[in-house]
Amino acid sequence: MSVDYAEHKTDTRTVTGRGKKRRVRLFMLILLGFLVWAGFTIYDQYMLAQVKADQLAETEQELAEIRQLHDDYKLEIERLQDPEYIEQKIYKDLQMKQDGDTLYQLYP
């Protein structure tokens, strides 16, 4: 009694060939979706980084201006320790005069 295995054997190549094409197509579709999502995410991160870089440059500019103003105030404080400078400020800004001086004001 010999068993013929050829009768039970089915043609699996056509089924697996079609199935393989479907799997490859599904894989490519999933890969394409992932790449689109990754592209949008990278673009969004790039734009966010550009905005933050602009804000950083703006803040550094403001910091430089404030430091310059701070240095100017420190210099003014040092100058105000000198009595001659205080006297000059009084004459110039407050328009005060010493005894015997004449104050002239010119109006355009």
C-alpha positions as CSV (number, residue, x, y, z in Angstrom):
1,M,0.0,0.0,0.0
2,S,1.7,3.1,-1.2
3,V,0.4,6.6,-0.3
4,D,0.6,9.2,-3.0
5,Y,1.4,12.5,-1.4
6,A,1.0,14.3,-4.6
7,E,-2.8,14.2,-4.3
8,H,-2.8,16.0,-1.0
9,K,-0.3,18.6,-2.0
10,T,-1.9,21.9,-3.1
11,D,-0.4,24.7,-5.1
12,T,0.8,27.0,-2.3
13,R,2.9,29.3,-4.5
14,T,-0.1,31.1,-6.0
15,V,-1.7,31.6,-2.6
16,T,1.6,32.7,-0.9
17,G,2.5,34.8,-3.9
18,R,-0.7,36.8,-3.6
19,G,-0.4,36.9,0.2
20,K,3.1,38.0,-0.1
21,K,2.1,40.9,-2.4
22,R,-0.6,41.9,0.1
23,R,1.8,41.8,3.0
24,V,4.4,43.9,1.1
25,R,1.8,46.4,0.1
26,L,0.5,46.7,3.7
27,F,4.0,47.0,5.0
28,M,4.7,49.8,2.4
29,L,1.5,51.6,3.3
30,I,2.4,51.5,7.0
31,L,5.9,52.6,6.2
32,L,4.6,55.5,4.1
33,G,2.3,56.5,7.0
34,F,5.1,56.5,9.4
35,L,7.4,58.5,7.1
36,V,4.7,61.1,6.6
37,W,4.1,61.4,10.4
38,A,7.9,61.6,11.0
39,G,8.2,64.3,8.4
40,F,5.4,66.4,9.9
41,T,6.9,66.0,13.4
42,I,10.4,67.0,12.2
43,Y,9.0,70.0,10.4
44,D,7.0,71.0,13.5
45,Q,10.1,70.7,15.7
46,Y,12.1,72.7,13.3
47,M,9.6,75.5,13.3
48,L,9.4,75.4,17.1
49,A,13.2,75.6,17.3
50,Q,13.3,78.6,15.0
51,V,10.7,80.4,17.2
52,K,12.8,79.7,20.3
53,A,16.0,80.8,18.6
54,D,14.3,84.1,17.7
55,Q,13.1,84.6,21.2
56,L,16.6,83.8,22.6
57,A,18.2,86.4,20.3
58,E,15.6,89.0,21.4
59,T,16.2,88.2,25.0
60,E,20.0,88.4,24.7
61,Q,19.6,91.8,23.0
62,E,17.4,93.0,25.9
63,L,20.0,91.6,28.4
64,A,22.8,93.5,26.7
65,E,20.8,96.7,26.8
66,I,20.0,96.2,30.5
67,R,23.7,95.5,31.3
68,Q,24.8,98.6,29.5
69,L,22.2,100.6,31.5
70,H,23.4,99.0,34.7
71,D,27.0,100.0,33.9
72,D,25.9,103.5,33.2
73,Y,24.1,103.7,36.5
74,K,27.2,102.3,38.3
75,L,29.3,105.0,36.7
76,E,26.8,107.7,37.7
77,I,26.9,106.4,41.3
78,E,30.7,106.7,41.3
79,R,30.6,110.2,39.9
80,L,28.1,111.3,42.5
81,Q,30.7,110.6,45.2
82,D,32.7,113.5,43.8
83,P,31.6,117.0,45.3
84,E,32.7,118.8,42.1
85,Y,30.5,116.6,40.0
86,I,27.5,117.2,42.3
87,E,28.1,121.0,42.1
88,Q,28.1,120.7,38.3
89,K,24.9,118.8,38.3
90,I,23.3,121.4,40.6
91,Y,24.3,124.2,38.3
92,K,23.3,122.4,35.1
93,D,20.2,120.5,36.0
94,L,18.6,122.6,38.8
95,Q,19.8,125.9,37.4
96,M,21.0,127.1,40.8
97,K,23.7,129.7,41.2
98,Q,26.3,130.7,43.7
99,D,26.4,134.1,45.5
100,G,27.5,136.7,43.0
101,D,26.7,134.7,39.9
102,T,24.2,135.9,37.4
103,L,21.9,133.3,35.8
104,Y,21.0,133.9,32.2
105,Q,18.3,132.0,30.5
106,L,17.8,132.1,26.7
107,Y,14.5,131.4,25.2
108,P,14.2,130.7,21.5
